[in-house]
Amino acid sequence: MAPPPPQIPDGAPINLEQAKKVMAGAEAEAKKNKWNMVISVLDSGGHLVMLERSGSLSLSLSLLMLTRKKRSGCKSSVQENDVN
């Protein structure tokens, strides 16, 4: 039997003020690169803290991408650009 995957330790909780700073940085990067995208900030447990969509992206697409990120268990603070 294969050993279980290694556990990724959760980071410190993120509060709203910290999430706002993360969002501002992500928005600046998106504007600089002229990306229409959904930006989500999750806490260390994968729970949504903030969500913002730009341009004409639909709300259903925003929720779909959030679900994909949460299911992937991705802990990175910088995510790939899912929407061109």
Secondary structure, 3 states (H helix, E strand, C coil): CCCCCCCCCCCCCCCHHHHHHHHHHHHHHHHHCCCCCEEEEECCCCCEEEEEECCCCCHHHHHHHHHHHHHHCCCCCCCCCCCC
